Amino acid sequence: MKVKKIKIELNKKDKEEIDFYKSLVILAKLIYEKRMALDLTQKDLAIKSGTTQRIISNIENAELNIGIKLLLKITKVLDLNLKLNEISLLNNDKTERVLRGANNYLKENLNTKLLKQELAR
């Protein structure tokens, strides 16, 4: 019996969604394996990360899209350094200071630019 190959054409949005879920699975595996290597329970990791055991379970099962803030907390507890699209998420105080500084700079400058635009009208 001959097996016929079926070719499926995916549009860009479908490919992006598949890539996103692949990334979730890879992240879930990394978090799970590192947690196990450190002999932490999901509850231990949750407490140290400031979240719940259920959230950790959902993350490890690739069932939850988490925010960067929680991701940084979890990777800090697990001492994981991640690189996402050329952005390194290094777990140290310098990274946190840089992120806070960048956030404050953007807030101040964005508000200033918007105010200047409003005054110019």
Backbone as a printed PyTorch tensor [residue, N CA C, xyz], in Angstrom:
tensor([[[ 0.8440, -1.1810,  0.0000],
         [ 0.0000,  0.0000,  0.0000],
         [ 0.8880,  1.2420,  0.0000]],

        [[ 0.5800,  2.1500, -0.8680],
         [ 1.3480,  3.3760, -0.9910],
         [ 0.7010,  4.4690, -0.1390]],

        [[ 1.5450,  5.1590,  0.6330],
         [ 1.0550,  6.2450,  1.4770],
         [ 1.1440,  7.5440,  0.6980]],

        [[ 0.0430,  8.2480,  0.6800],
         [-0.0030,  9.5120, -0.0450],
         [ 0.3170, 10.6520,  0.9180]],

        [[ 1.2410, 11.5110,  0.5160],
         [ 1.5910, 12.6670,  1.3310],
         [ 0.6020, 13.7890,  1.0710]],

        [[ 0.2180, 14.4340,  2.1380],
         [-0.7020, 15.5630,  2.0360],
         [ 0.0650, 16.8230,  2.4070]],

        [[ 0.0020, 17.7990,  1.5510],
         [ 0.6820, 19.0600,  1.8140],
         [-0.3510, 20.0800,  2.2710]],

        [[-0.0790, 20.6700,  3.4130],
         [-0.9860, 21.6740,  3.9620],
         [-0.2890, 23.0260,  3.9140]],

        [[-0.9500, 23.9720,  3.3340],
         [-0.4130, 25.3290,  3.2720],
         [-0.9310, 26.1200,  4.4730]],

        [[-0.0090, 26.6710,  5.2310],
         [-0.3840, 27.4920,  6.3730],
         [-0.1260, 28.9560,  6.0530]],

        [[-1.0370, 29.7910,  6.4910],
         [-0.7940, 31.2160,  6.3020],
         [ 0.1380, 31.7200,  7.4030]],

        [[ 0.5640, 32.9540,  7.2880],
         [ 1.5330, 33.5260,  8.2250],
         [ 1.0070, 33.5080,  9.6610]],

        [[-0.2580, 33.8220,  9.8320],
         [-0.8460, 33.8580, 11.1730],
         [-0.8340, 32.4670, 11.8060]],

        [[-1.1650, 31.4420, 11.0270],
         [-1.1390, 30.0680, 11.5350],
         [ 0.2740, 29.6630, 11.9380]],

        [[ 1.2510, 30.0150, 11.1090],
         [ 2.6490, 29.6870, 11.4140],
         [ 3.1030, 30.3770, 12.6930]],

        [[ 2.7220, 31.6390, 12.8570],
         [ 3.0800, 32.3800, 14.0640],
         [ 2.4570, 31.7420, 15.2970]],

        [[ 1.2120, 31.2980, 15.1710],
         [ 0.5400, 30.6600, 16.3050],
         [ 1.2110, 29.3360, 16.6580]],

        [[ 1.5810, 28.5700, 15.6570],
         [ 2.2800, 27.3040, 15.8960],
         [ 3.6200, 27.5760, 16.5700]],

        [[ 4.3510, 28.5700, 16.0860],
         [ 5.6330, 28.9360, 16.6980],
         [ 5.4480, 29.3720, 18.1440]],

        [[ 4.3810, 30.1240, 18.3980],
         [ 4.0960, 30.5750, 19.7590],
         [ 3.8860, 29.3780, 20.6870]],

        [[ 3.0680, 28.4190, 20.2570],
         [ 2.8030, 27.2560, 21.1050],
         [ 4.0340, 26.3670, 21.2580]],

        [[ 4.8620, 26.3000, 20.2260],
         [ 6.1320, 25.5760, 20.3590],
         [ 6.9840, 26.2300, 21.4420]],

        [[ 7.0220, 27.5530, 21.4320],
         [ 7.7930, 28.2850, 22.4370],
         [ 7.2510, 28.0380, 23.8370]],

        [[ 5.9260, 28.0010, 23.9710],
         [ 5.3250, 27.7050, 25.2760],
         [ 5.7370, 26.3270, 25.7710]],

        [[ 5.7490, 25.3450, 24.8750],
         [ 6.1290, 23.9780, 25.2490],
         [ 7.6020, 23.9250, 25.6520]],

        [[ 8.4550, 24.5990, 24.9030],
         [ 9.8810, 24.6230, 25.2330],
         [10.0960, 25.2830, 26.5940]],

        [[ 9.4310, 26.4050, 26.8270],
         [ 9.5430, 27.1000, 28.1050],
         [ 9.0240, 26.2270, 29.2420]],

        [[ 7.9080, 25.5690, 29.0210],
         [ 7.3360, 24.6770, 30.0330],
         [ 8.3300, 23.5790, 30.4070]],

        [[ 8.9510, 22.9980, 29.4090],
         [ 9.9240, 21.9220, 29.6390],
         [11.1370, 22.4380, 30.4140]],

        [[11.6350, 23.6090, 30.0280],
         [12.7800, 24.1970, 30.7340],
         [12.4700, 24.4340, 32.2100]],

        [[11.3220, 25.0270, 32.4650],
         [10.9300, 25.3250, 33.8470],
         [10.7590, 24.0370, 34.6370]],

        [[10.0810, 23.0590, 34.0630],
         [ 9.8690, 21.7790, 34.7420],
         [11.2000, 21.0970, 35.0620]],

        [[12.0690, 20.9930, 34.0570],
         [13.3370, 20.2860, 34.2580],
         [14.2200, 20.9770, 35.2890]],

        [[14.2700, 22.2960, 35.2570],
         [15.0920, 23.0280, 36.2270],
         [14.5010, 22.9080, 37.6250]],

        [[13.1790, 22.9790, 37.7380],
         [12.5250, 22.8250, 39.0460],
         [12.8300, 21.4610, 39.6310]],

        [[12.7550, 20.4280, 38.7970],
         [13.0430, 19.0690, 39.2670],
         [14.5130, 18.9310, 39.6740]],

        [[15.4130, 19.5280, 38.8910],
         [16.8480, 19.4590, 39.2020],
         [17.1570, 20.1260, 40.5430]],

        [[16.3850, 21.1530, 40.8840],
         [16.5710, 21.8450, 42.1600],
         [15.7730, 21.2010, 43.2900]],

        [[15.0810, 20.1090, 42.9700],
         [14.2700, 19.3730, 43.9450],
         [13.2180, 20.2680, 44.6080]],

        [[12.5640, 21.0750, 43.7720],
         [11.4910, 21.9360, 44.2510],
         [10.1490, 21.3630, 43.8190]],

        [[ 9.1680, 21.4920, 44.6690],
         [ 7.8090, 21.1410, 44.2640],
         [ 7.2150, 22.3410, 43.5300]],

        [[ 6.0900, 22.1260, 42.8780],
         [ 5.4050, 23.2510, 42.2390],
         [ 5.0200, 24.2860, 43.2870]],

        [[ 4.6100, 23.8040, 44.4490],
         [ 4.2180, 24.7170, 45.5230],
         [ 5.4160, 25.5380, 45.9930]],

        [[ 6.5900, 24.8970, 46.1300],
         [ 7.8080, 25.6230, 46.5180],
         [ 8.1030, 26.7490, 45.5280]],

        [[ 8.0730, 26.4030, 44.2460],
         [ 8.3580, 27.3910, 43.2060],
         [ 7.3160, 28.5060, 43.2210]],

        [[ 6.0710, 28.1350, 43.4260],
         [ 4.9980, 29.1310, 43.4690],
         [ 5.2160, 30.1270, 44.6070]],

        [[ 5.5310, 29.6190, 45.7850],
         [ 5.7480, 30.4930, 46.9450],
         [ 6.9230, 31.4310, 46.6930]],

        [[ 8.0190, 30.8850, 46.1850],
         [ 9.2180, 31.6950, 45.9410],
         [ 9.0140, 32.6970, 44.8060]],

        [[ 8.0820, 32.4120, 43.9080],
         [ 7.8130, 33.2930, 42.7620],
         [ 6.6450, 34.2380, 43.0060]],

        [[ 5.9590, 34.0630, 44.1180],
         [ 4.8290, 34.9330, 44.4210],
         [ 3.5870, 34.6300, 43.6110]],

        [[ 3.3700, 33.3500, 43.3200],
         [ 2.1860, 32.9590, 42.5590],
         [ 1.5820, 31.7180, 43.2120]],

        [[ 0.7250, 31.0170, 42.4950],
         [ 0.0770, 29.8340, 43.0580],
         [ 0.5970, 28.5580, 42.3950]],

        [[ 0.3760, 27.4480, 43.0770],
         [ 0.7780, 26.1460, 42.5390],
         [ 0.0270, 25.8630, 41.2420]],

        [[-1.2210, 26.2670, 41.1830],
         [-2.0290, 26.0450, 39.9760],
         [-1.4260, 26.7680, 38.7630]],

        [[-0.9590, 27.9870, 38.9780],
         [-0.3290, 28.7450, 37.8860],
         [ 0.9340, 28.0230, 37.4170]],

        [[ 1.7580, 27.5590, 38.3530],
         [ 2.9820, 26.8320, 37.9860],
         [ 2.6160, 25.5760, 37.2000]],

        [[ 1.5990, 24.8610, 37.6460],
         [ 1.1470, 23.6620, 36.9400],
         [ 0.7150, 24.0010, 35.5120]],

        [[-0.0620, 25.0660, 35.3710],
         [-0.5150, 25.4830, 34.0360],
         [ 0.6560, 25.8780, 33.1440]],

        [[ 1.6500, 26.5440, 33.7180],
         [ 2.8410, 26.9280, 32.9490],
         [ 3.5740, 25.6810, 32.4870]],

        [[ 3.7860, 24.7380, 33.3950],
         [ 4.5290, 23.5210, 33.0660],
         [ 3.7830, 22.6240, 32.0820]],

        [[ 2.5020, 22.8020, 31.9710],
         [ 1.7090, 22.0490, 30.9960],
         [ 1.4530, 22.8590, 29.7250]],

        [[ 2.1490, 23.9750, 29.6070],
         [ 2.0260, 24.8620, 28.4380],
         [ 0.5790, 25.2840, 28.1980]],

        [[-0.1480, 25.4890, 29.2800],
         [-1.5520, 25.8730, 29.1840],
         [-1.7770, 27.3400, 29.5320]],

        [[-0.6910, 28.0680, 29.7500],
         [-0.8430, 29.4400, 30.2080],
         [ 0.2140, 30.3260, 29.5800]],

        [[-0.2210, 31.4340, 29.0490],
         [ 0.6770, 32.4500, 28.5150],
         [ 0.9260, 33.4520, 29.6340]],

        [[ 2.1240, 33.4090, 30.2200],
         [ 2.4010, 34.2680, 31.3670],
         [ 3.0400, 35.5760, 30.9340]],

        [[ 2.9510, 36.5540, 31.8070],
         [ 3.5690, 37.8460, 31.5430],
         [ 5.0620, 37.8210, 31.8460]],

        [[ 5.7540, 38.8220, 31.3490],
         [ 7.2000, 38.9220, 31.5340],
         [ 7.5560, 39.0380, 33.0150]],

        [[ 6.7700, 39.7770, 33.7790],
         [ 7.0800, 39.9730, 35.1980],
         [ 7.1220, 38.6360, 35.9360]],

        [[ 6.1180, 37.8020, 35.7370],
         [ 6.1010, 36.4930, 36.3910],
         [ 7.2010, 35.6030, 35.8310]],

        [[ 7.4240, 35.6710, 34.5360],
         [ 8.4940, 34.8820, 33.9260],
         [ 9.8410, 35.2350, 34.5450]],

        [[10.0940, 36.5330, 34.7370],
         [11.3480, 36.9570, 35.3630],
         [11.4660, 36.4350, 36.7890]],

        [[10.3700, 36.4690, 37.5360],
         [10.3980, 35.9590, 38.9120],
         [10.7280, 34.4680, 38.9280]],

        [[10.0670, 33.7150, 38.0690],
         [10.2840, 32.2630, 38.0270],
         [11.7050, 31.9400, 37.5930]],

        [[12.1780, 32.6080, 36.5490],
         [13.5310, 32.3130, 36.0740],
         [14.5790, 32.7370, 37.0920]],

        [[14.2800, 33.7490, 37.8890],
         [15.2130, 34.1590, 38.9470],
         [15.2950, 33.0780, 40.0180]],

        [[14.1570, 32.5620, 40.4490],
         [14.1420, 31.4920, 41.4530],
         [14.8970, 30.2690, 40.9410]],

        [[14.6940, 29.9420, 39.6680],
         [15.3150, 28.7490, 39.0820],
         [16.7260, 29.0070, 38.5500]],

        [[17.1750, 30.2500, 38.6150],
         [18.4860, 30.6430, 38.0910],
         [18.6260, 30.2630, 36.6160]],

        [[17.5860, 30.5830, 35.8470],
         [17.5810, 30.3540, 34.3980],
         [17.8110, 31.6770, 33.6860]],

        [[18.6240, 31.6630, 32.6680],
         [18.7990, 32.8260, 31.8040],
         [18.2050, 32.4820, 30.4500]],

        [[17.2570, 33.2870, 30.0040],
         [16.5710, 33.0270, 28.7450],
         [16.9130, 34.0920, 27.7250]],

        [[16.8460, 33.7110, 26.4760],
         [17.0300, 34.6690, 25.3820],
         [15.8200, 34.5440, 24.4660]],

        [[15.0670, 35.6260, 24.3650],
         [13.8620, 35.6420, 23.5460],
         [14.0110, 36.6980, 22.4680]],

        [[14.0850, 36.2460, 21.2250],
         [14.2030, 37.1890, 20.1040],
         [15.2510, 38.2690, 20.3570]],

        [[16.4490, 37.8170, 20.6630],
         [17.6050, 38.6940, 20.8600],
         [17.5510, 39.5230, 22.1360]],

        [[16.6000, 39.2780, 23.0180],
         [16.5490, 39.9830, 24.2950],
         [16.8930, 38.9790, 25.3790]],

        [[17.9820, 39.2270, 26.0840],
         [18.3730, 38.3260, 27.1590],
         [17.6230, 38.7000, 28.4240]],

        [[17.0750, 37.7040, 29.0770],
         [16.4400, 37.9050, 30.3680],
         [17.4000, 37.3580, 31.4180]],

        [[18.3620, 38.1790, 31.8020],
         [19.3410, 37.7640, 32.7900],
         [18.7830, 38.0540, 34.1680]],

        [[19.0140, 37.1490, 35.0700],
         [18.4340, 37.2820, 36.3950],
         [19.4330, 37.8910, 37.3590]],

        [[19.4620, 39.1930, 37.3750],
         [20.3020, 39.8650, 38.3510],
         [19.7180, 41.2420, 38.6330]],

        [[20.2560, 41.8800, 39.6610],
         [19.7300, 43.1860, 40.0600],
         [19.9270, 44.2350, 38.9810]],

        [[21.0300, 44.1360, 38.2390],
         [21.3030, 45.1180, 37.1870],
         [20.1920, 45.0950, 36.1360]],

        [[19.7610, 43.8980, 35.7400],
         [18.6900, 43.7810, 34.7500],
         [17.4200, 44.4480, 35.2590]],

        [[17.0890, 44.1930, 36.5210],
         [15.8870, 44.7930, 37.0930],
         [15.9940, 46.3140, 37.1260]],

        [[17.1690, 46.8340, 37.4920],
         [17.3650, 48.2900, 37.5210],
         [17.2530, 48.8800, 36.1200]],

        [[17.8450, 48.2010, 35.1460],
         [17.7900, 48.6850, 33.7630],
         [16.3480, 48.7160, 33.2730]],

        [[15.5930, 47.6490, 33.5460],
         [14.1940, 47.6030, 33.1170],
         [13.3670, 48.6930, 33.7840]],

        [[13.5800, 48.9010, 35.0880],
         [12.8530, 49.9600, 35.8010],
         [13.2110, 51.3300, 35.2280]],

        [[14.5180, 51.5370, 34.9980],
         [14.9710, 52.8120, 34.4430],
         [14.3930, 53.0700, 33.0640]],

        [[14.3900, 52.0420, 32.2290],
         [13.8400, 52.1790, 30.8770],
         [12.3520, 52.4840, 30.9380]],

        [[11.6560, 51.8050, 31.8340],
         [10.2190, 52.0260, 31.9850],
         [ 9.9440, 53.4620, 32.4350]],

        [[10.6900, 53.9290, 33.4300],
         [10.5110, 55.3020, 33.9150],
         [10.8400, 56.3180, 32.8240]],

        [[11.9160, 56.0710, 32.0910],
         [12.3120, 56.9740, 31.0060],
         [11.2030, 57.0770, 29.9620]],

        [[10.6640, 55.9270, 29.5760],
         [ 9.5970, 55.9290, 28.5740],
         [ 8.3650, 56.6660, 29.0740]],

        [[ 8.0050, 56.4290, 30.3370],
         [ 6.8350, 57.1120, 30.8990],
         [ 7.0310, 58.6230, 30.8900]],

        [[ 8.1980, 59.0710, 31.3750],
         [ 8.4660, 60.5060, 31.4530],
         [ 8.5080, 61.1400, 30.0670]],

        [[ 9.2170, 60.5160, 29.1540],
         [ 9.3730, 61.0970, 27.8240],
         [ 8.1070, 60.9950, 26.9960]],

        [[ 7.3790, 59.9140, 27.1560],
         [ 6.1270, 59.7800, 26.4260],
         [ 5.1500, 60.8480, 26.8850]],

        [[ 5.0510, 61.0310, 28.2030],
         [ 4.1460, 62.0550, 28.7310],
         [ 4.5740, 63.4430, 28.2890]],

        [[ 5.8820, 63.7180, 28.2760],
         [ 6.3920, 65.0180, 27.8460],
         [ 6.0750, 65.2670, 26.3780]],

        [[ 6.3050, 64.2670, 25.5400],
         [ 6.0230, 64.4140, 24.1110],
         [ 4.5370, 64.6380, 23.8680]],

        [[ 3.7050, 63.8680, 24.5630],
         [ 2.2590, 64.0310, 24.3950],
         [ 1.8110, 65.4120, 24.8520]],

        [[ 2.3810, 65.8780, 25.9660],
         [ 2.0310, 67.1980, 26.4770],
         [ 2.4440, 68.2830, 25.4820]],

        [[ 3.6580, 68.1670, 24.9350],
         [ 4.1280, 69.1420, 23.9450],
         [ 3.2370, 69.1350, 22.7090]],

        [[ 2.8180, 67.9570, 22.2860],
         [ 1.9390, 67.8590, 21.1200],
         [ 0.6000, 68.5370, 21.3980]],

        [[ 0.0690, 68.3260, 22.5970],
         [-1.2060, 68.9380, 22.9590],
         [-1.0800, 70.4580, 23.0170]],

        [[ 0.0360, 70.9460, 23.5930],
         [ 0.2340, 72.3890, 23.7070],
         [ 0.4460, 73.0400, 22.3490]],

        [[ 1.0120, 72.2900, 21.4090],
         [ 1.2810, 72.8210, 20.0720],
         [ 0.0100, 72.9490, 19.2390]],

        [[-1.0450, 72.3060, 19.6260],
         [-2.2960, 72.3440, 18.8500],
         [-3.0060, 73.6450, 18.9650]]])
